[in-house]
């Protein structure tokens, strides 16, 4: 049992023992004034009824609060589950997108590897050539020097 339950049970038991020991005094009638009306009734029994009523109201209020807390906890757990599912779907989507990017990169690398070696070399090492020489005299001189060297 919880400590709170033990305390409430102990207080209730003490109240019952007190009422049992003083039952004759609780049944004694006395005049009771209700502002507009005066009545003769047992004051002890009236006070016990008030305490019992207050206890029932308190227990009802506590039960209502606990039910409300459980409902709120359930609502929050459902919302957490929805957000978790949404996050998992987004993660799966990002992983799939990353997988597609990586596969496209691997396909590109595979295609480059499968090309003939000559095509790859020509793509990479093709020198840039001018269509016309800048100075025609230099071209003839350099060709003449090349012939002279031979």
N, C-alpha and C positions, 0 to 999 in steps of 0.2 A: 504494500500500500504506500501511497505517497504521504509525505509528512503533512500536507494540507488536509488530506482525508482523515488522517489520524487525529489531528487537532479538532476538526469539525465533529467527529464522532465522540471525542472526549467531552467537548462542551455540551453536546446534546445529551450524553449520558449523565453528566453532572446536573443538568437542568431537570431531567426526569427524576433523579434521586432527590433533588431539592423539593420538587412538587410532591413527591410521594411522602416525604417526611413531614411536610407542612400542609397536607391535604385538608385537614379540618379547618385550618386558618384560611386556606384559599376558598373554601366553601362559605365562609361567614359572609353574610350580606351586610352591605353598608350603603348609605345613600351616595349616589354618584350624580354629579351635576354636569349636564351636557349643554350649558349655556341657556338654552330655551326650555329644557325639560330636566326634571330631577327624577331619577329612577333608583329603586333599591335593587341591587344585584351583587353577586359575589365579585369583588374587585380582583381577587387573585385569578379567578378563571378568566375574567376579561383581559387581564394582563398576559396570561398564557396564550390566549387566542391572538392577541396582537403580536406577540413574539413569533408564534407559529405562522401567522400571515406574512410577517416581514421575512421570515426564513424562506417561505415558499416563493415570495417575490424575488428574493436574492438568488435562490437556486435557478429560477426561471431566467433571470437576467444573465447569470453565468452560463447557462445552457445556450442561450441565444448568442452570446459572445463567442463561445466555442464553436457553434455551428457556423457563424459568420467567418471565423478565422479558418475553419476547414474549407469553406466554400472559396475564400480568397486564395488559400494555398493551392487548391485544385485549379483555379483559374490561372494562377501564375505558373503552375507546372505545365498546364496545357500551352500557355504562351511560350514558355521556354522550349517545349517540344517543337512547336511550330518554327521558332527561330533556329533551332538546331537543325531541323530538316531543311530549312532554307539555306543555311550555311553549308550543309553537306552537299546540296545540289549545286550551289555556286562553286564549291571546291571541285566537284566532279567535272563541272563544265570547264573550269580553268585547267584542270589536268588534261582533259581531252584536247583542249585548244593547244596546250603546250606539246602534247604528243603529236598533233598534226604538224606543228611547226618543226619539230625535231625530225619527223619522218620526211617532210619536204626537204629539209637540209641534207639528210642522208641520201635521199633520191638524187639530189643535185650532185653531191660528191660522187655517188656511184656512177652517174652519167658521165662525169668528167673522167673518172678512172677508165670507163669502158671505151672512150674515144680512142681512135688510132693516135699513136705517138706523134706523128707528123703534124696532124691538125692542131694538137695542143701546143707543139713547139711554135708553129707558125702564128698561132694566136698570141702567144706570149712574146716571141722574139722578133716580130716583124719590124724592121727598122723603118723609120720615117724618111722618105726620100723626096727631095724637091724635084719638080718637073723640069725646071730650067736652071742651069748654073748661073751664079750671080755675075761672074766676070768671065767671058769666053776666052780672054787671053790667058788667064790663069789656068784654065782647063787645058789649053794647048801646051802651055809651058810645063805643067806638071806631067802631061803625057809624054812630052819630049824628054824630060828628065828621066822618066821611068824607062824610056827606050834607050837612053844613053847609059843608064845603069846596067842594062842587060847586055 
